[in-house]
């Protein structure tokens, strides 16, 4: 598999995971994070909610980094 195809696959996976969390919580990660920091998330220290937070943050970070890498790959191709 070419690097470009791998980047696009991983980017799609990250976006799908991000959308799944946005659907589950009805908000963007930035809004969820603000609510988290202001102690407005019910059961925020439960295993399930905390796990979602960290996985959602990873998906958002991965999407950003992979998008940047894909753009750089396109420019150099």
C-alpha positions as CSV (number, residue, x, y, z in Angstrom):
1,X,0.0,0.0,0.0
2,X,1.4,3.4,-1.0
3,X,2.0,6.0,1.7
4,X,-0.7,8.3,0.3
5,X,-3.3,5.5,0.5
6,X,-2.3,4.6,4.0
7,X,-2.6,8.3,5.1
8,X,-6.0,8.5,3.5
9,X,-7.2,5.3,5.2
10,X,-6.0,6.4,8.6
11,X,-7.4,9.9,8.1
12,X,-10.8,8.3,7.2
13,X,-10.7,6.2,10.4
14,X,-9.9,9.2,12.5
15,X,-12.7,11.2,11.0
16,X,-15.2,8.3,11.5
17,X,-14.2,7.9,15.1
18,X,-14.5,11.7,15.7
19,X,-18.0,11.8,14.1
20,X,-19.1,8.8,16.2
21,X,-18.1,10.7,19.4
22,X,-19.8,13.9,18.2
23,X,-23.0,11.9,17.5
24,X,-22.8,10.1,20.9
25,X,-22.4,13.3,22.9
26,X,-24.2,15.7,20.5
27,X,-21.3,18.2,20.5
28,X,-17.8,18.9,19.1
29,X,-14.7,17.9,21.0
30,X,-13.8,21.5,21.7
31,X,-17.2,22.1,23.4
32,X,-17.0,18.8,25.2
33,X,-13.5,19.6,26.5
34,X,-14.7,23.0,27.8
35,X,-17.6,21.3,29.6
36,X,-15.2,18.8,31.0
37,X,-12.9,21.5,32.3
38,X,-15.8,23.3,33.9
39,X,-17.0,20.1,35.6
40,X,-20.3,20.0,33.6
41,X,-19.9,16.4,32.3
42,X,-21.9,13.9,34.3
43,X,-19.8,11.0,35.6
44,X,-16.7,12.6,34.0
45,X,-14.4,10.4,36.1
46,X,-16.2,7.2,35.3
47,X,-14.1,4.8,33.2
48,X,-16.4,4.9,30.2
49,X,-16.6,8.7,29.9
50,X,-12.9,9.2,30.7
51,X,-12.0,6.6,28.1
52,X,-14.2,8.3,25.5
53,X,-12.5,11.7,26.3
54,X,-9.0,10.3,25.7
55,X,-10.0,8.4,22.6
56,X,-11.9,11.4,21.2
57,X,-8.9,13.7,21.8
58,X,-6.7,11.2,20.1
59,X,-9.0,11.0,17.1
60,X,-9.1,14.8,16.8
61,X,-5.3,15.0,17.1
62,X,-4.7,12.2,14.6
63,X,-7.1,13.8,12.1
64,X,-5.2,17.1,12.3
65,X,-1.8,15.5,12.0
66,X,-2.8,13.1,9.2
67,X,-4.5,16.0,7.3
68,X,-1.3,17.9,7.5
69,X,0.8,14.9,6.3
70,X,-1.6,14.2,3.5
71,X,-1.3,17.9,2.3
72,X,2.5,17.7,2.4
73,X,2.4,14.4,0.5
74,X,0.2,15.9,-2.2
75,X,2.5,18.9,-2.6
76,X,5.6,16.7,-3.0
77,X,3.9,14.3,-5.4
